[in-house]
Amino acid sequence: MEHQSEMIISSELDPGEKLIWSGMPRQGILFRGSDIFMIPFSLMWGGFAIFWEIGVLSIPKDAGPVGIIFPLFGIPFVLIGLYMIFGRFIVDSKTRSNSYYGVTDQRVIIKSGLFRKNVKSLNLRTLTDISLNEKKEGHGSITFGQENPMASWFGGASFPGMGAYNSPKFEMITNAKDVYNKIREAQKKS
């Protein structure tokens, strides 16, 4: 995994730029703090939507427009419920498996994208606000810029379209404190 991230980030380097660190987020299905609220909410939403859909599917077809419109009305709510119950974990896992992070002597690089490549480059000289959020086992996240207060409610970028509102970050990396120190050291030298 480390060698893979180094190769992918190295392809983004400018001539003369030196790679200091590269890595990826933790892989697999992971739970976040927001899941304390999202799991019960998703089960209630999805349960009600499925209950509704089963109920309206039992309406006789000769009941007129109600027998056609009500089942169609419930489909989007069932799909949203299924996404909230288990789909968001799959999307989050796939997104993290396609995310690569790098620190060079000039900038921070975040390469990601589930369906298309997205490269975010942050100049070390102009980077002012860097936050470290570290867990006991050394895993953590480094956020570049002010964190959107609503971002944690939606579990990161696991909801379509929510990633645009999040600050750039090295999310769920191992040895987060070491990486944070490398970034601060590279800032001093640049």
ABEGO torsion letter per residue (X at the ends): XAAAAAAAAAAABBBGBBBABBBBBBBEBBBBAAAAAAAAAAAAAAAAAAAAAAAAAABBAAAEAAAAAAAAAAAAAAAAAAAAAAAAAAAAAAAAAABBBBBBAABBBBBBEAABBBBBBBBAAABABBBBBBBAAGBEBBBBEBBBAAAAAAGEAABBGAAAABBBBBBGBBGAAAAAAAAAAAAAAX
